[in-house]
Amino acid sequence: MDSNEALHNQSQTEASQTEPLAPPVNPFAPDDGRYVTLEEYWDKWYENPYPDIDVSYEWNNGRLEAKPSHNAPQIVLCNWFLDLLHRYISTYPIAELINLETGFVLTMEDPADPSGQRKAVRKPDIGVILNSNPVSWGDIDQYHFDGVCDMVVEAISDATPAEVLRDTEEKRRDYALAGVKEYYILDPSGEHMRFYRLIPGGRYEEIEPDADGVVASDLLPGLQFRMQDLGRQRDLLELALDDVYSGYVIPAYKIAVDRAEAEAAARREAEAQRVAEKIRALEDELERLRRQSS
C-alpha cells in the first residue's frame, strides 16, 4: 500500500468516526418517521401500505409513526376489556365502539406551530363514541372517524422506553388536549395501568379505585370493574354473578340464576313443610295411641 492510499483510508476511517450515523431502518416499518401530508397519509399509508409487510402507521403532525405490535398478555387483556365494553353497550346502547385499526383525527392547540394547531391521526386499540357525539359513526363508507372519540383504551406498548413514553405521556397529553373524555391504559404487568378522566383546562386526573379496588367510569354510567380482575380476566359468566358486573354483563343470566335459586329454595321449603306436617301427623297419632292404651 502506498502512502497516498494509506492516507485515503485513514481519512475515510476518521470521517466515519466523526459523521453521525443515520438511524437504522426498521425492516418491519421501513417508512417510520417519513414526513407526508395528511392527504398522502389517507391515500397511501392509512391502510396496508405494503403488500408483504404487516405494519400499521399512525400520523403525527406530518410524520408517520409505526404502531408497535402487542405481546400475547397485552392482546388477551385488551380483548377481555373489549368484551366488557361490548357487554355494557349491549345492555346500555348509548355508544358505539371502534377498533380493528380504525383511526380518528386529533386537533390540538400548539403555540409553537405556525398555524397554532397540531393534528394527529391515532388508531386506538379501542375507541368509544357516544351516541351524543357531535360526529356520527357507522356509515358503511366510513373507514376512519372524523370526530373525536369520547373514550380511548390503549394496551401499553412497552418493548422500548420510547413506546412507553408515547402511550403514557405523549398520547395522554394529546388525547386530553383534543378532548377525549376518558383515557385508559391497560398493562398486564400493572406498572403502567392508569385510568384518566378529563377535567377543565384540557388535562387529565387519575380515576382512583375505591376501597374495594373498583374503578368506575364517569362517561359510561354503570361501567365498573375490579382492578384485580384485570389481572385475572375472569370468565364472563362468572362476572355476571358478581355484583360489580351483574348490572351490565349478561344481566339476564343473573336474573335467570336468581330465579332458579329462588324456585329451588321454594321447593325445598315446600318439601320441608310437607315433611314437618308428616312428622306432626305421626306425633299426633302416637299421642292418640298412648291415650287410647292408658
C-alpha positions in Angstrom: 0.0 0.0 0.0 1.5 3.4 -1.0 1.4 6.5 1.2 -1.5 8.1 -0.7 -3.7 5.1 -0.4 -2.9 4.9 3.3 -3.8 8.5 3.8 -7.0 8.0 1.9 -8.0 5.0 4.1 -7.1 6.9 7.2 -9.3 9.9 6.2 -12.2 7.6 5.4 -11.9 6.0 8.9 -11.7 9.3 10.6 -14.7 10.6 8.6 -16.7 7.5 9.5 -15.9 8.1 13.2 -17.0 11.8 13.2 -20.0 11.7 10.9 -23.3 11.0 12.7 -24.8 7.6 11.9 -28.2 7.5 10.3 -30.8 5.8 12.4 -31.3 2.2 11.5 -34.2 1.4 9.3 -36.9 -0.8 10.9 -37.4 -3.6 8.4 -40.9 -4.1 9.7 -41.8 -0.4 9.3 -39.4 1.0 6.8 -41.1 4.3 6.5 -41.3 5.1 10.2 -40.5 8.8 10.6 -41.2 9.7 7.0 -42.9 13.1 6.5 -46.1 13.0 4.5 -49.1 15.2 4.1 -52.4 14.2 5.7 -53.8 13.7 2.3 -51.0 11.4 1.4 -51.4 9.5 4.6 -55.1 8.8 3.9 -54.4 7.9 0.4 -51.3 5.6 0.8 -50.3 5.0 4.4 -53.5 4.6 6.4 -54.3 1.1 5.3 -52.0 -1.8 4.2 -49.2 0.3 2.7 -47.1 -2.7 1.7 -48.1 -5.9 0.0 -45.7 -8.1 2.0 -45.3 -6.3 5.4 -47.9 -6.3 8.2 -47.5 -2.8 9.6 -49.8 0.0 10.7 -48.9 3.7 10.7 -50.4 6.5 12.7 -49.8 10.1 11.6 -48.4 12.7 14.0 -48.3 16.3 12.6 -46.8 15.2 9.3 -44.7 12.3 10.5 -45.5 8.6 10.1 -45.3 6.6 13.4 -45.4 2.8 13.2 -47.8 1.4 15.7 -46.0 -1.2 17.8 -47.2 -4.7 18.0 -48.5 -6.1 21.3 -47.4 -9.3 23.0 -49.7 -12.1 24.0 -50.7 -10.9 27.5 -51.4 -7.4 26.2 -53.7 -8.8 23.5 -55.5 -11.1 25.9 -56.1 -8.2 28.4 -57.3 -5.8 25.6 -59.7 -8.4 24.2 -61.1 -9.2 27.7 -61.7 -5.5 28.3 -63.2 -5.2 24.8 -65.7 -8.0 25.8 -66.6 -5.9 28.9 -67.4 -2.9 26.7 -69.4 -5.0 24.2 -71.5 -6.3 27.1 -72.0 -2.8 28.5 -73.2 -1.4 25.2 -75.4 -4.5 24.6 -77.1 -3.6 27.9 -76.9 0.2 27.6 -76.9 1.1 23.9 -75.6 4.6 24.4 -72.4 4.3 22.4 -70.6 2.5 19.6 -67.1 1.0 19.5 -64.2 1.3 17.0 -61.2 -0.9 16.9 -59.5 -3.0 14.2 -57.1 -0.2 13.2 -59.8 2.5 12.8 -58.3 5.9 13.1 -59.6 9.3 14.3 -58.3 12.8 14.0 -56.9 14.8 16.9 -56.7 18.6 16.7 -54.7 20.2 19.4 -53.7 23.8 20.2 -49.9 24.3 19.9 -48.5 27.8 20.0 -45.2 26.5 18.7 -46.7 25.6 15.4 -47.1 28.4 12.8 -50.8 27.5 12.4 -51.3 27.4 16.2 -52.5 23.9 16.0 -51.2 20.4 15.6 -53.0 17.4 14.1 -52.6 13.7 14.5 -54.3 10.5 13.5 -54.4 7.8 16.1 -55.6 4.2 15.8 -56.7 3.3 19.4 -56.9 -0.3 20.4 -60.4 0.6 21.5 -62.4 3.8 20.9 -65.8 4.6 22.4 -68.1 7.0 20.5 -71.2 8.2 22.4 -74.5 8.5 20.5 -74.5 12.1 21.7 -71.1 12.8 20.0 -71.5 15.6 17.5 -70.0 13.5 14.8 -71.9 10.3 13.9 -70.2 7.0 13.3 -71.4 3.9 11.5 -71.9 4.7 7.8 -70.9 1.8 5.5 -68.4 4.0 3.6 -66.6 5.2 6.7 -63.0 3.9 7.2 -61.9 6.4 9.8 -63.8 8.6 12.3 -63.8 12.3 11.5 -64.7 13.3 15.1 -63.0 12.8 18.5 -63.6 9.6 20.4 -65.2 10.1 23.8 -63.1 7.3 25.4 -59.8 5.7 24.3 -58.3 2.5 25.6 -54.7 1.6 24.7 -52.9 -1.6 25.7 -49.4 -0.4 26.7 -46.7 -0.9 24.1 -43.6 -1.4 26.2 -40.9 -3.1 24.0 -38.8 0.1 24.2 -38.8 3.2 26.5 -39.9 5.3 23.6 -43.0 3.2 23.2 -43.9 3.5 26.9 -43.3 7.3 26.7 -45.6 7.5 23.7 -48.6 5.8 25.5 -48.1 7.2 29.0 -47.0 10.8 28.2 -47.4 11.9 24.6 -50.8 10.3 23.8 -52.1 11.1 27.3 -51.3 14.8 26.7 -52.6 14.9 23.1 -55.8 13.0 24.0 -56.5 15.4 26.7 -55.9 18.5 24.5 -58.1 17.0 21.8 -61.0 16.5 24.2 -61.0 12.7 24.8 -63.1 12.5 28.0 -61.6 9.3 29.4 -58.3 7.6 28.6 -57.5 4.1 29.9 -54.0 2.5 29.7 -54.1 -1.3 30.1 -50.9 -3.1 31.2 -50.8 -6.8 32.2 -47.8 -6.1 34.4 -49.7 -3.4 36.3 -46.8 -1.0 36.2 -48.4 1.5 33.8 -52.1 0.7 34.4 -53.9 4.0 34.6 -57.4 5.4 34.1 -58.0 9.1 33.5 -60.9 11.5 33.3 -60.8 14.9 31.6 -61.1 17.9 33.8 -61.3 21.6 33.0 -58.1 23.0 31.5 -57.7 20.2 29.0 -55.8 17.9 31.3 -56.5 14.5 32.9 -56.8 13.5 36.5 -56.4 9.9 37.5 -59.5 7.8 38.4 -58.7 6.1 41.6 -60.1 2.8 42.6 -62.4 2.8 45.6 -61.7 0.9 48.9 -62.7 -2.4 47.2 -60.4 -1.8 44.2 -63.3 -0.9 41.9 -62.8 1.7 39.1 -66.0 3.4 37.8 -66.4 5.3 34.6 -68.0 8.8 34.7 -68.5 8.7 30.9 -70.4 5.3 30.8 -72.7 5.2 33.9 -72.7 1.8 35.4 -69.5 0.7 33.8 -67.2 -0.5 36.6 -64.5 -3.1 37.0 -62.3 -4.5 39.7 -58.6 -3.9 39.4 -57.8 -7.4 40.5 -59.9 -8.8 37.6 -57.8 -7.0 35.0 -55.1 -9.4 36.0 -57.3 -12.5 36.3 -59.5 -11.9 33.3 -62.4 -13.9 34.8 -65.0 -15.7 32.6 -67.9 -13.5 31.7 -70.5 -15.9 33.2 -68.6 -15.7 36.5 -68.6 -11.9 36.2 -72.4 -12.0 35.5 -72.9 -13.3 39.1 -70.7 -10.7 40.6 -72.4 -7.6 42.0 -69.7 -5.3 40.5 -70.6 -6.5 36.9 -74.0 -8.0 37.1 -75.7 -4.7 36.1 -74.3 -4.9 32.6 -72.6 -8.3 32.0 -75.3 -10.6 30.7 -77.8 -9.3 33.3 -80.4 -11.8 32.1 -78.1 -14.6 33.2 -78.1 -13.5 36.8 -81.8 -12.9 36.7 -82.3 -16.5 35.5 -79.9 -17.9 38.1 -81.6 -15.9 40.9 -85.0 -17.1 39.7 -83.8 -20.7 39.5 -82.3 -20.5 43.0 -85.5 -18.9 44.4 -87.6 -21.6 42.8 -85.3 -24.3 44.2 -85.4 -22.7 47.6 -89.2 -22.5 47.4 -89.3 -26.2 46.5 -87.0 -27.1 49.4 -89.2 -25.0 51.8 -92.4 -26.7 50.5 -90.8 -30.1 50.9 -89.6 -29.2 54.4 -93.2 -28.2 55.3 -94.6 -31.4 53.9 -92.1 -33.4 56.0 -92.8 -31.3 59.0 -96.6 -31.9 58.5 -96.0 -35.7 58.3 -93.9 -35.6 61.4 -96.6 -33.7 63.3 -99.2 -36.2 62.0 -97.2 -39.1 63.2 -96.6 -37.4 66.6 -100.4 -36.8 66.9 -101.1 -40.4 66.0 -98.6 -41.6 68.6 -100.2 -39.4 71.2 -103.6 -40.7 70.3 -102.4 -44.3 70.6 -100.9 -43.5 74.1 -104.1 -42.0 75.3 -106.1 -44.9 74.0 -103.8 -47.5 75.7 -103.8 -45.8 79.0 
